Amino acid sequence: MTTPANGVFRQPGDGRPFAVGPSRVEVKVEGAETDGRFSMIQWEFPPGAPAPPQHIHHDASETFYVIEGELEFPLRERVVKAGPGAALHIPAGTAHTISNPGTVLARALEIFCPGSLMGLVEEMGRIFADGFPPDQTRVQAAFERFNSSLAT
């Protein structure tokens, strides 16, 4: 697919929704709409939602922009606490995860570059839908399919 000539526009509440455990995702820009260059989703992280295991994307990056609430980003060397208006870019090769340790819902935008990395989040949603705690063999296999690995 090629990028639409007239761009991509979605109203609030538009976009393809799915869940990753108790967290909700709404796809704002599909990778196919950007020739695979990037994709963008909006997350809703309830307090205490399970965090993904610390992991590394070997050839992809993620950028987060916090809309409301507070999120924590444990990186290999430090923990970044991010409130509304904060942005964090996680380059390829950086061990990281994300959590909402607060008492209120947190919302954030996330950009994946390349856009295909969003497929990992979709696959994690399917794994979580099959039961909690998630099957760790399936989790590891999913990360490997997207040239990512669990941090040790």
N, C-alpha and C positions, 0 to 999 in steps of 0.2 A: 504494500500500500504506500502511496506517496502522501506527503503532508497535504491536508486540505488547503486549497488556494484561498479560501475565505477564513482560515483559522479554525480554532476550536473554542467554543464558548459553552460553559455550563453554569446554570443558575445554582444558587444554594440548594442543596438537596438533590441536584441532578448528579449523575454519575453512577457507575456500576458499584453497588454495595456488596460487601462480603464480610465475614467475621473471621477473626483469628482468636479462638477461645472467646473470652468475654469482651475483647477489644473489637471495635467496629472500624471498617475501612470503607472509604468511598473513593473510587477512582475518578480523578479530575481530568487527567490527560493520559491516554493510553500510549504505550510505546509505538504502536502501529501508526498513531497520528503524528509522530515526529520522525518518521523513518528510522525508528529505533534509537534515536539519539538520547532521549530521556523519557521518563514517565513520572507522573505526580499523583500522590494520593493524599487524602486527609484521614488522619487517625483520630479515634476517640479511645483513650486509655482510661478505663475506670481505675479507682484507687486499688492498689495491690494486685492489678492484673499480672499474670505470669509474664516474666521477661524472657526473651529468647536467650539461649545460652550465649556467652561471649563468643564472638566469631570474627572471622576475617574474610573479606571479599578480595580476592587476589587481583582482579582486573576491573573492578567497578567501585563507584563511590556513591555515598548517600549524603544528602543535605537536608537538615531539619530546620523548620521555622515553627516556634511554639506560638500558638494562638491564645491559649488560656490554660490555667493550671501551671504545674511545675513538673518537669521531667528530669530524671537523672540519667546521665550517659556515662556509665563506667567504661573508661578507656583503659588500655593496658597500664598507663603511667599515672592516671588521675581519674577523679570523678568530676564531671562537669554538671552543675545544677543550672537548669535553664528555665526561666519564667517567660511570661508573655513578651513577645517582641525579640526574644533571643534567637539567634541562628547558629547552627553548628554544621560545619562541613567535615565529613569523615572520609578522607582519601583512601584509595585502594591500599591494602596492606596494613590497615590499622585495626587492631583488636578492639571490639566494642560491643555494647548491648544498650538497652534502653529500659527504663522502668518508671512507674508513677508511684513513688512512695508516699504521696500526699493523701489527703482525705477528700479531695474533690476530683471530678472528671478533668482530665487534661486532653487538649486537642492540639494537633500539630499537622503541618504539611510536611511531606517528605518527597524529595526528588531523587530518583534513581538514574544513574548514568553509567552504562547504557540503560535504556528503558526495559530491556529484557530481565533485569534483576528483580523487577516487581513480581515476576513469576515465582520467585522463591517465597515471597510473602503469601501469594495465592496457594502455593503448595502447603505451606505451614498451616494455612486455614483449613485445608482438607484434612491434614494430619490431626489437628486439634479437634475437628468435627467427629473424628472416629474415636475419641476418648481422651481423658486426662488422668494421669500424666501422659504426654504423648510418647509414642513408641520411639525410643532413642535410635534404633537402627534406621527407621524411616527418616528421622530428623537428619542424621548424619548423611544418609544417601541423598536427601534433598539438597543439602548444602553442597555436596560434591558435584551434583548436576549443574549447579550454578557457579562453578569454579570458586567455591568458598569452602572454608573449613572451620571447625570448632576450635577455639583458642585453647591452648594447653597451659 
